[in-house]
Amino acid sequence: MVITVSLPQFLGRAEAATFRNQLLVALEQKESIAVECADAGPLPSLWIQLLHSAATSAKALGLSVTLKAVSEECRESLRAIGFDAAQSALVLE
């Protein structure tokens, strides 16, 4: 089973803590995660780190974290920090 979560409208620190808890619950339940990104603009580096960390943890458990419907702004923010989809556990759809 895959748990789908959406990025919140505002990507601040408080929202990151809540989102992190959602990711942890999914991983504790041994579920892969799909993150709906259709309305996401550029991702702050804190959020990129959070998603990458969750994806790395998921991969170690034989699960995955997939970003769905990734906007061009979101892709650009990933490229700006040197994100390499081929080398990352984070899956872009």
N, C-alpha and C positions, 0 to 999 in steps of 0.2 A: 504494500500500500504506500501511496505517496501523500504526504500532507502538503497542502497548498497554503501559503501565506502571502499576503500582499505587503509591499513596502508601505509604510505610513506616508501621509502627505508631507509632513515635516520630518526631516532626517536629522534631528538634534540628538544630544547625548542622552536625554531622558528616554526618548523613543528608542534609541539604540539598546538601552538596558532592557526595556520591555521586549523588544524584538529578539534580543539574545536569549532571553528566557524562553520564548516560543521555540526557538531553534533547539535549545537544550532539551526541552520536553519532548520534541519530536525525536531527537537522537536517543534519548533515554528509552523511548518506546520502540526503538530500532526501526524507525521509519525514514525513508528518503524524503527530501524536502524539495518542493518546487516553489520558487519565489516569483510572484507575479510582479513584473517590472514595467508594464505597459505605460503607466503614468509617471514613471520615474525620470527625473531630469539627471543632471550630473550627480554622481555619487561622491559624498565627502570621503576622504581617506579613512576615517574611522569606520564607516560602513563597509568599505572595501575590505579592510582588515577583518572585520567581523564576519563577513561572508566567506572570505578565504579561510579563516580559522575554522568556521563551521564545516566547510567543504573538506578540509584536511581531516578533521575529526570523523566526519561521515565516511570518508574513504577508508579510514583505518577500521571502521566497523562493517565494511562491505556495502555501504550506502552511498547516496549521492546528494549533492545540493546543486540544483539546476536553476538558472535564471531564465525565466520565460518572457517572451515578448520584450526583449531588451531594446530600449530606445537608442537612437543614435547618440544622444547626449550621454547616456549611461555608458555606451561602448567607448565614447571618446574619453570619458573620465578614467575608464579602465586602461585604455592605451596610454594616457598621460602619465600613469605611474609605472608603465612598463609591463603591464599585465600580458602574459603570454598564455593563451588558452591551451596550447599544446603542453605546457609545463605545469598547469594548475589543476588542482582537484575540482575547482569550480567549473561547472559546465554551463556554457552559454547556448541557448536555444534560439 
